[in-house]
Amino acid sequence: MMKYILGFSLVLFSCFSLAKKNINTFTISEDTYSLKVASKEVTTSKGLEQLISYSVYENKKFIHSSSYGGRFFSCRQDKPKIKAINSEKGQVGWMIVGYGICGNTVSNRIELVVPVKSMRGGKTLYRSETIIAKEVPKLVPKKNGADVWFYEQNWGNGGTASSIFVPRKLVILKDDYSSTIKKGDVFQDIEVLESLKSNEWLRPNFISLFVAGLEDANPQLMNYALENYYKTEDKAWYEVYVKNGTKEGLFRLIRKVEVLRDLYEEVKGSVTWNLELNKSSKSDAVTSTGS
């Protein structure tokens, strides 16, 4: 009986220890990184909001942002939630979850934070990126970072009733001395998006995928949407977002985007268009796992 009680106690202790894992601190090689987050009520032009501030430390020493990280507003009074950003090798950063749109529609304001050593003198900074997501994003660990899958609400030429939810992807690439957070190609690994189990509004459909392709000048994604999700009976709905919702009209639009993409590839060193689509490495694509 005593052995049974002792064994049961060890199981409980083990489960409790796992539940209490501190994702605010992680170690890479010999360096320990920590995140401190605080929030307080403030009054803005939008009313009562939460000002969320955060600080990042390496080996207990404060490190600076590479841009303007460190604070953002949340339109709800809920305390921010912290989630680990993991690569297949272990934790590489944090996702801070607040709220960016409240009222009749609700979206999360997400802050992605990834510390990185600079090659110049070994100085450490952190990369940060703020996004507005309809639900908390799905993080997919990769060999050299992580993919961040999420949906943005797009109101098109109407209001909330005619809005759609457009799939987006960010690619976090991380190694010992560099880190980037850039727009990713939704068409690559699209099976991840199609496997997400969410409500009926946050599932791939023709117009959401097609508009995502339009925004990224990604003809492969647009063509995939047309071949796999187009429904003739929804033509009028599509024409809230495109002038001609017939298949022929949409094929013509894809051809125009192909020309734009070719033009961008030819002149991208001379223009400031944000049409670059980061792709995970082949090794990442083969060995990716869901979180």
QUIDAPE-V797937 format. One record per residue. N is the residue number from 1. RES is the residue in three letters. NEAR is the number of other C-alpha atoms within 10 Angstrom. Layout:
BEGIN
<<N	RES	NEAR> <N	RES	NEAR>>
END
This chain:
BEGIN
<<1	MET	6> <2	MET	7> <3	LYS	8> <4	TYR	9> <5	ILE	10> <6	LEU	11> <7	GLY	12> <8	PHE	12> <9	SER	12> <10	LEU	12> <11	VAL	12> <12	LEU	12> <13	PHE	12> <14	SER	11> <15	CYS	11> <16	PHE	11> <17	SER	11> <18	LEU	10> <19	ALA	9> <20	LYS	8> <21	LYS	9> <22	ASN	11> <23	ILE	15> <24	ASN	16> <25	THR	18> <26	PHE	18> <27	THR	14> <28	ILE	12> <29	SER	6> <30	GLU	6> <31	ASP	10> <32	THR	14> <33	TYR	22> <34	SER	21> <35	LEU	18> <36	LYS	11> <37	VAL	17> <38	ALA	13> <39	SER	19> <40	LYS	12> <41	GLU	15> <42	VAL	12> <43	THR	10> <44	THR	12> <45	SER	6> <46	LYS	7> <47	GLY	8> <48	LEU	14> <49	GLU	20> <50	GLN	23> <51	LEU	21> <52	ILE	21> <53	SER	16> <54	TYR	15> <55	SER	16> <56	VAL	23> <57	TYR	19> <58	GLU	20> <59	ASN	12> <60	LYS	11> <61	LYS	11> <62	PHE	14> <63	ILE	18> <64	HIS	17> <65	SER	17> <66	SER	13> <67	SER	11> <68	TYR	10> <69	GLY	19> <70	GLY	16> <71	ARG	15> <72	PHE	18> <73	PHE	19> <74	SER	25> <75	CYS	23> <76	ARG	20> <77	GLN	15> <78	ASP	12> <79	LYS	16> <80	PRO	20> <81	LYS	11> <82	ILE	17> <83	LYS	15> <84	ALA	20> <85	ILE	24> <86	ASN	21> <87	SER	25> <88	GLU	18> <89	LYS	12> <90	GLY	16> <91	GLN	19> <92	VAL	27> <93	GLY	30> <94	TRP	23> <95	MET	21> <96	ILE	21> <97	VAL	23> <98	GLY	27> <99	TYR	26> <100	GLY	19> <101	ILE	17> <102	CYS	12> <103	GLY	8> <104	ASN	6> <105	THR	9> <106	VAL	16> <107	SER	21> <108	ASN	23> <109	ARG	23> <110	ILE	25> <111	GLU	20> <112	LEU	22> <113	VAL	25> <114	VAL	25> <115	PRO	27> <116	VAL	25> <117	LYS	17> <118	SER	15> <119	MET	11> <120	ARG	8> <121	GLY	7> <122	GLY	10> <123	LYS	12> <124	THR	21> <125	LEU	22> <126	TYR	21> <127	ARG	21> <128	SER	21> <129	GLU	17> <130	THR	14> <131	ILE	16> <132	ILE	21> <133	ALA	25> <134	LYS	22> <135	GLU	18> <136	VAL	21> <137	PRO	20> <138	LYS	18> <139	LEU	23> <140	VAL	20> <141	PRO	25> <142	LYS	27> <143	LYS	23> <144	ASN	21> <145	GLY	28> <146	ALA	30> <147	ASP	30> <148	VAL	21> <149	TRP	22> <150	PHE	22> <151	TYR	24> <152	GLU	20> <153	GLN	19> <154	ASN	17> <155	TRP	15> <156	GLY	14> <157	ASN	11> <158	GLY	11> <159	GLY	10> <160	THR	12> <161	ALA	7> <162	SER	13> <163	SER	16> <164	ILE	21> <165	PHE	23> <166	VAL	24> <167	PRO	24> <168	ARG	23> <169	LYS	23> <170	LEU	23> <171	VAL	23> <172	ILE	28> <173	LEU	23> <174	LYS	21> <175	ASP	13> <176	ASP	12> <177	TYR	14> <178	SER	15> <179	SER	21> <180	THR	18> <181	ILE	21> <182	LYS	17> <183	LYS	20> <184	GLY	21> <185	ASP	23> <186	VAL	25> <187	PHE	22> <188	GLN	16> <189	ASP	14> <190	ILE	14> <191	GLU	10> <192	VAL	15> <193	LEU	21> <194	GLU	12> <195	SER	10> <196	LEU	13> <197	LYS	9> <198	SER	9> <199	ASN	7> <200	GLU	8> <201	TRP	10> <202	LEU	22> <203	ARG	19> <204	PRO	20> <205	ASN	21> <206	PHE	21> <207	ILE	27> <208	SER	27> <209	LEU	25> <210	PHE	30> <211	VAL	24> <212	ALA	24> <213	GLY	26> <214	LEU	16> <215	GLU	13> <216	ASP	22> <217	ALA	24> <218	ASN	24> <219	PRO	23> <220	GLN	18> <221	LEU	23> <222	MET	26> <223	ASN	19> <224	TYR	17> <225	ALA	22> <226	LEU	20> <227	GLU	12> <228	ASN	10> <229	TYR	16> <230	TYR	19> <231	LYS	15> <232	THR	11> <233	GLU	8> <234	ASP	13> <235	LYS	16> <236	ALA	14> <237	TRP	12> <238	TYR	21> <239	GLU	14> <240	VAL	17> <241	TYR	21> <242	VAL	19> <243	LYS	12> <244	ASN	16> <245	GLY	20> <246	THR	17> <247	LYS	15> <248	GLU	10> <249	GLY	12> <250	LEU	18> <251	PHE	16> <252	ARG	12> <253	LEU	17> <254	ILE	23> <255	ARG	13> <256	LYS	14> <257	VAL	20> <258	GLU	16> <259	VAL	13> <260	LEU	15> <261	ARG	18> <262	ASP	13> <263	LEU	11> <264	TYR	19> <265	GLU	12> <266	GLU	10> <267	VAL	11> <268	LYS	15> <269	GLY	9> <270	SER	8> <271	VAL	8> <272	THR	9> <273	TRP	10> <274	ASN	12> <275	LEU	15> <276	GLU	17> <277	LEU	16> <278	ASN	19> <279	LYS	21> <280	SER	22> <281	SER	12> <282	LYS	10> <283	SER	11> <284	ASP	19> <285	ALA	14> <286	VAL	11> <287	THR	11> <288	SER	20> <289	THR	16> <290	GLY	12> <291	SER	11>>
END
